Amino acid sequence: MIKKLNLLTITLILSQFGYSQNLSKEDLLGSYQLKKIDYIYSDTTITVSPSQSGFLVLAPLRYAIAYNPGLNPRKAFENLSSPTEEEILAGFRSFAFNSGAYTYTEGTFKASPDFAKVPGFEGGEQVYEVNYIDGLYSFNMFDETYPGGEKPSWYGKLKIKLYFEKEQSN
């Protein structure tokens, strides 16, 4: 009886932590709102609360993600139909977006964009570990590979953890 009680207790504790192995692809389908970002370096973590709403949409065959990776809200162009070069550059830097195909197996989400903010990244790959903890889905990007097989300069030095809340349909 004590062994069964201990096993039940351990099961309940682990379910609180939301191990990714419990999530199926079907569990992930839907739309999500970005709640926070952790930039994880070997010696520090910088947490960003989004200044503007970001999103992730997972359909059976396609994903789309868009968010502001920085600390400050995006600034509107002074003249929306005729931005300055500085405004265009600031707008580009304050926006992350990719869309394409993905696979999800045993807690690992692999995204391969066919449309990307960064021209030339189409056909590359981003790899995330997915977990569900305390009502939030975390997508921890730990690997990125460019279409030619190269790695970015931050590879091995930085992990980006995106926390999403699943939106409920009305």
Secondary structure, DSSP 8 states (H G I E B T S, - for coil): -HHHHHHHHHHHHHHHHT-GGG--HHHH-EEEEEEEEEEEESS-EEEE--SS--EEEE-SS-EEEEE--SSS-----SSTTS--HHHHHHHHHT-EEEEEEEEEETTEEEEEEEEESSTT-TT-EEEEEEEEETTEEEEEEEEEE-TTS---TTTTTEEEEEEEEE----
